[in-house]
Amino acid sequence: MSSMAEALTAAERRQEQAALCRLLLHYTASPFAPYAWVRGCPPWPQGLRVAVHCGEETEGIDFLYELAFGMLPAAVPGALAQVVSGLQLYSSSKVKDVMGMHHVRLDVETIPLADPGEGAQAVEVLRQLAETYEEDDEGEPFLLGFLMRPAHTLRLYVNSPERKVWAVDVPVSRTGPGLLGAVQSPGYLNNPHLHRPSDDPHADVVIDLTDY
């Protein structure tokens, strides 16, 4: 287990497992690489396990890939795509059978991780907002929609305390915990100095946080 994984608490590992589970749901129907579909991600206390079917639906081979904790969930599909495309990152002596699948423990430190791309980064931002603030105390949704914009910008449509629609622009690649905290704070967003008239027919007010 890597030093990064060892530094995580049990709760943090469960959170990472749950985040990966939600991220991989999409790839059960759409392949993450040619002829490669996710078939599951069973919880495992020592790492992240992803079940993958390679080949046609009724043929092919089933794998159970295991990666160390500490990876950005959005980077996992790209790492697996490199492996199923032929990148050999393990010794054949490490392959064993688990529930009818070829279990393979990958050395994540040797995987040349690709940039997950703007799409995957946007998914990570949207996932956190949708999960944490699904509804307010009165049952109203918080995140109403989104739109990818030019200049690496993600526009978030959120519900204001007055039930108006705020369009909040954030930089996709720099939306970390601090900026997410600002977006999730109606008190912060309600500052009139941040508001400008909307040129967006889908929103009442535009809030630009791209320089946050």
C-alpha positions in Angstrom: 0.0 0.0 0.0 1.3 3.4 -0.9 2.3 6.0 1.7 -0.6 8.2 0.4 -3.1 5.4 1.0 -1.7 4.7 4.4 -2.3 8.3 5.4 -6.0 8.1 4.7 -8.4 7.3 7.5 -11.0 4.5 7.2 -13.7 7.2 6.7 -11.7 8.8 3.9 -11.2 5.5 2.2 -15.0 4.8 2.3 -15.6 8.3 0.9 -13.2 7.6 -1.9 -14.8 4.2 -2.6 -18.3 5.8 -2.7 -17.0 8.6 -5.0 -15.6 6.0 -7.4 -18.8 4.0 -7.3 -20.8 7.1 -8.4 -18.3 8.0 -11.1 -18.3 4.6 -12.6 -22.0 4.2 -13.0 -21.9 5.8 -16.4 -19.4 3.3 -17.7 -21.6 0.3 -17.1 -23.6 1.3 -20.2 -20.9 3.2 -22.2 -17.4 1.7 -22.7 -14.5 3.6 -21.2 -12.2 2.0 -23.8 -13.0 0.0 -27.0 -14.9 -3.1 -25.9 -14.3 -2.5 -22.2 -17.2 -1.9 -19.8 -17.3 -1.5 -16.0 -19.2 -4.3 -14.3 -18.8 -3.1 -10.8 -16.6 -1.8 -8.0 -17.0 -3.9 -4.9 -15.7 -2.4 -1.7 -12.4 -3.7 -0.4 -10.5 -2.4 2.7 -7.1 -2.5 1.1 -7.7 -0.8 -2.2 -10.1 0.3 -5.0 -11.4 -2.7 -7.0 -13.1 -2.3 -10.4 -14.7 -5.2 -12.3 -14.2 -4.9 -16.0 -15.5 -6.9 -18.9 -13.3 -6.8 -22.0 -14.7 -8.1 -25.3 -18.2 -8.7 -26.7 -21.1 -9.0 -24.3 -21.4 -12.8 -24.4 -17.7 -13.4 -24.9 -14.4 -11.9 -23.7 -12.7 -11.9 -20.3 -13.6 -10.5 -16.9 -11.0 -8.7 -14.8 -11.0 -7.4 -11.3 -8.4 -4.6 -11.3 -7.2 -3.3 -7.9 -5.7 0.2 -7.4 -4.3 1.8 -4.3 -6.3 4.3 -2.4 -5.4 7.9 -2.9 -6.1 8.3 -6.7 -8.3 11.0 -8.0 -11.5 9.1 -8.9 -11.8 11.0 -12.2 -8.3 9.5 -13.2 -9.3 5.9 -12.7 -11.2 5.3 -16.1 -8.2 6.8 -17.9 -5.8 4.5 -16.0 -7.9 1.5 -16.7 -8.2 2.4 -20.4 -4.4 2.3 -20.7 -4.2 -1.1 -19.1 -6.9 -2.8 -21.2 -5.4 -1.2 -24.3 -2.2 -3.2 -23.7 -0.1 -1.3 -21.1 1.5 -4.0 -19.0 1.7 -2.8 -15.4 1.8 -6.1 -13.5 3.5 -9.4 -13.4 1.5 -12.5 -14.6 2.5 -14.1 -11.3 0.2 -11.6 -9.5 -2.9 -12.6 -11.4 -5.3 -14.8 -9.5 -9.0 -15.8 -9.6 -11.6 -13.9 -7.6 -15.2 -14.8 -8.1 -14.5 -16.0 -11.6 -12.6 -12.8 -12.6 -8.8 -12.4 -13.2 -7.8 -10.3 -10.2 -4.9 -8.0 -11.1 -3.3 -5.6 -8.6 -1.9 -2.6 -10.5 1.1 -0.5 -9.5 -0.5 2.9 -9.8 2.9 4.6 -9.3 4.0 3.2 -12.7 0.8 4.3 -14.6 1.5 7.3 -16.7 -1.7 9.1 -15.6 -3.3 11.2 -18.4 -4.9 14.5 -17.8 -8.5 13.5 -17.0 -9.6 16.4 -19.2 -12.1 19.2 -18.7 -15.1 16.9 -19.0 -14.0 14.7 -16.1 -13.0 17.7 -14.0 -16.4 19.2 -14.6 -18.1 15.9 -13.6 -16.1 16.0 -10.3 -17.3 19.5 -9.5 -20.9 18.8 -10.4 -20.9 15.5 -8.5 -19.8 17.2 -5.3 -22.4 20.0 -5.6 -25.2 17.6 -6.5 -24.4 15.2 -3.6 -23.7 17.7 -0.9 -26.5 20.1 -1.6 -29.2 18.1 -3.2 -32.0 19.9 -1.4 -32.2 22.7 1.1 -34.2 22.7 4.4 -37.4 23.4 2.5 -36.9 20.6 0.0 -35.8 22.9 -2.8 -33.0 21.7 -5.1 -29.7 23.6 -5.0 -28.0 22.7 -8.3 -30.5 23.2 -11.1 -28.2 22.8 -14.2 -24.9 23.5 -15.8 -23.3 24.6 -19.1 -19.7 24.2 -20.3 -18.5 27.6 -21.5 -15.5 28.9 -23.5 -12.3 29.7 -21.8 -12.4 26.6 -19.6 -15.4 27.8 -17.6 -18.2 25.9 -16.1 -21.5 27.7 -15.5 -23.5 26.4 -12.6 -27.2 27.2 -12.3 -28.1 27.3 -8.7 -31.2 28.2 -6.7 -31.0 31.5 -4.8 -32.7 32.0 -1.4 -35.4 34.0 -3.2 -36.0 31.1 -5.6 -34.3 32.9 -8.4 -31.8 31.3 -10.7 -28.2 32.3 -10.3 -25.6 31.5 -13.0 -22.3 31.1 -11.3 -19.2 30.9 -13.5 -16.2 28.9 -12.1 -12.9 27.9 -13.6 -13.0 24.1 -14.3 -9.4 23.3 -13.5 -9.2 25.5 -10.4 -12.4 24.7 -8.6 -11.0 23.3 -5.3 -12.4 23.1 -1.8 -12.2 26.9 -1.3 -14.2 27.8 -4.4 -16.7 25.0 -3.9 -17.3 26.3 -0.4 -18.0 29.8 -1.8 -20.4 28.3 -4.4 -22.2 26.3 -1.6 -22.7 29.4 0.5 -25.9 31.3 -0.3 -24.7 34.1 2.1 -21.5 34.6 0.0 -23.3 34.4 -3.3 -26.0 36.8 -2.2 -23.4 39.7 -2.1 -24.8 42.3 -4.6 -21.3 43.4 -5.5 -20.8 40.0 -7.2 -24.0 40.2 -9.2 -24.3 41.5 -12.7 -27.2 41.7 -15.1 -27.9 38.4 -16.8 -27.3 38.0 -20.6 -28.3 34.4 -20.1 -32.0 33.6 -20.8 -31.7 30.7 -18.3 -30.7 32.9 -15.3 -31.8 36.0 -13.4 -28.3 37.0 -12.2 -24.7 36.1 -13.3 -22.0 35.7 -10.7 -18.4 35.5 -12.1 -16.0 33.6 -9.8 -13.5 32.7 -12.5 -10.9 35.0 -10.8 -11.7 33.7 -7.3 
